[in-house]
Amino acid sequence: MFGIRDGFDVVIGNPPYLSHDRILKDEKDYYKLHYKSFEPFADIYCYFLERSIELLRKRGSACLITSNSYLRTEYGKPLRNHILKTTQIFQIINIEDSQLFESAIVNTAIILLRNSPRIAGEKSIVVNTSYDSSENFYEFVQNSHFLYDKEDFSGIAWSLNRPEFVKIIRKIEANR
């Protein structure tokens, strides 16, 4: 595409939100054949996120703003696994109970990642709270973030709880 053979340095996107029940059967058949993150109930932005990663050159970066549903849903599990296996997550900003877009009633996540395996010991910046639009967004991120190890992203869903809560949950689950 555009004479670029090794991938893009940067991919920035705000994919369309199209729920799984509005994706045509022949389109779903295509996604099933061509996407590792395919799930019958996945929304279309999941495939945009996977494709963004695939379009990156080695060590290229992608930043997408999407629905946050893939973080916790069963249909998001293949996408979460793909992200963990193929990328280094720099930042996830999960906006709960706040609408960033007037025209879309959807909780939003912003993910910034690099197309390279995670470096041991490197942490990700995570924000997991609601946002007041009167607040400066940069200051909101600076004041609300915490750090995650790659292992903190494991589990059935990415709860994005603070690391101290993740440790408590792991202890409880280990004693079951």
C-alpha positions in Angstrom: 0.0 0.0 0.0 1.4 3.4 -1.0 4.6 1.7 -1.9 5.3 0.8 1.7 6.5 -2.7 2.0 7.8 -3.0 5.6 4.8 -1.6 7.4 4.0 1.8 8.8 5.9 3.6 11.5 2.6 4.8 13.1 -1.0 3.9 12.8 -3.6 6.2 14.4 -7.2 5.3 14.3 -10.8 5.8 15.5 -12.5 2.7 13.9 -16.2 2.7 13.3 -18.3 1.2 15.9 -20.5 -1.5 14.4 -21.9 -4.1 16.6 -21.6 -7.8 15.8 -25.3 -8.1 14.9 -24.9 -5.6 12.1 -22.0 -7.3 10.4 -23.2 -9.3 7.4 -22.7 -13.1 7.3 -20.3 -13.0 4.3 -18.2 -10.3 6.1 -18.1 -12.5 9.2 -17.0 -15.4 7.1 -14.2 -13.2 5.7 -13.1 -12.1 9.3 -13.2 -15.8 10.4 -10.7 -16.7 7.7 -8.4 -13.7 8.0 -8.3 -12.6 11.6 -6.8 -14.4 14.6 -9.1 -12.4 16.9 -12.3 -13.6 15.2 -15.2 -14.3 17.5 -18.8 -14.4 16.3 -19.9 -11.7 18.8 -16.9 -9.4 18.3 -17.6 -5.9 17.1 -15.9 -4.6 14.0 -13.4 -2.4 15.8 -11.7 -5.6 17.1 -10.6 -6.4 13.6 -9.4 -2.8 13.0 -7.3 -3.1 16.1 -5.7 -6.4 15.0 -5.2 -5.1 11.4 -3.5 -2.0 12.8 -1.0 -4.2 14.5 -0.4 -6.2 11.4 0.2 -3.0 9.3 3.0 -1.8 11.6 6.6 -2.3 10.8 8.7 -3.9 13.4 8.8 -1.6 16.4 6.1 0.7 14.8 3.5 2.2 17.1 -0.3 2.2 17.0 -2.8 4.3 18.9 -6.5 3.6 18.7 -9.5 4.9 20.4 -12.3 2.3 20.5 -15.0 0.9 22.6 -13.6 -0.7 25.8 -15.7 -3.8 25.5 -12.8 -6.0 24.3 -11.1 -5.5 27.7 -13.5 -7.6 29.6 -15.8 -9.6 27.3 -15.4 -13.2 26.2 -15.3 -12.1 22.6 -12.4 -9.9 23.4 -10.2 -12.8 24.7 -8.6 -13.7 21.3 -7.8 -10.0 20.7 -6.3 -9.6 24.2 -4.2 -12.7 23.6 -3.0 -11.4 20.2 -2.1 -8.0 21.7 -0.2 -9.7 24.6 1.7 -12.1 22.2 2.7 -9.6 19.5 3.0 -6.1 21.1 4.4 -4.1 23.9 1.5 -2.1 25.6 2.7 1.4 26.5 -0.6 2.8 27.7 -4.3 1.9 28.1 -6.7 4.6 29.1 -10.0 3.1 30.0 -12.8 5.7 30.4 -15.6 4.2 32.5 -19.0 5.8 32.9 -18.1 8.9 30.8 -18.9 9.7 27.2 -16.0 11.1 25.2 -18.1 11.5 22.1 -21.5 13.2 22.0 -22.7 11.0 19.1 -21.7 7.7 20.5 -23.0 6.2 23.7 -20.1 3.9 24.4 -17.4 3.5 27.1 -14.0 4.3 25.5 -10.5 2.9 25.7 -7.4 4.4 24.2 -4.6 1.9 23.6 -1.0 2.8 22.6 1.2 -0.1 21.7 4.3 -1.1 19.8 4.7 -4.0 17.4 7.4 -5.8 19.3 7.5 -8.4 22.1 7.3 -7.0 25.6 10.7 -6.2 27.2 11.1 -7.9 30.6 10.5 -5.5 33.4 9.0 -2.8 31.3 5.7 -1.5 32.6 2.5 -0.2 31.0 0.7 3.0 32.0 -2.9 2.3 32.9 -5.8 4.6 33.6 -9.1 3.1 34.7 -11.6 5.6 35.9 -14.3 8.1 34.7 -13.3 11.4 33.1 -14.8 14.8 33.6 -14.6 16.6 30.3 -13.9 19.9 32.0 -10.6 18.5 33.2 -7.4 18.8 31.1 -7.0 15.3 29.6 -3.2 15.3 30.0 -3.5 16.2 33.7 -6.3 13.6 34.1 -3.9 10.8 32.8 -1.0 12.1 34.9 -3.1 12.2 38.1 -5.0 8.9 37.5 -2.5 6.5 36.2 -0.8 3.5 37.7 1.8 1.0 36.4 1.1 -2.6 35.2 3.5 -5.5 34.6 2.7 -7.7 31.7 1.5 -10.4 34.1 -1.1 -8.0 35.4 -2.8 -8.3 32.0 -3.3 -12.0 32.4 -6.6 -13.7 33.4 -9.9 -14.1 31.8 -10.5 -10.4 31.4 -8.4 -7.3 31.8 -10.0 -5.7 34.9 -7.4 -3.0 35.0 -7.7 -2.9 38.7 -4.8 -1.3 40.6 -1.9 -3.7 41.0 -2.4 -4.0 44.8 -5.9 -5.3 44.2 -4.7 -7.6 41.4 -2.2 -9.2 43.9 -5.0 -9.7 46.5 -7.3 -11.3 43.8 -4.4 -13.7 42.8 -3.9 -14.8 46.4 -7.6 -15.5 46.8 -7.8 -17.4 43.5 -4.6 -19.4 44.5 -6.3 -20.6 47.7 -9.4 -21.9 46.1 
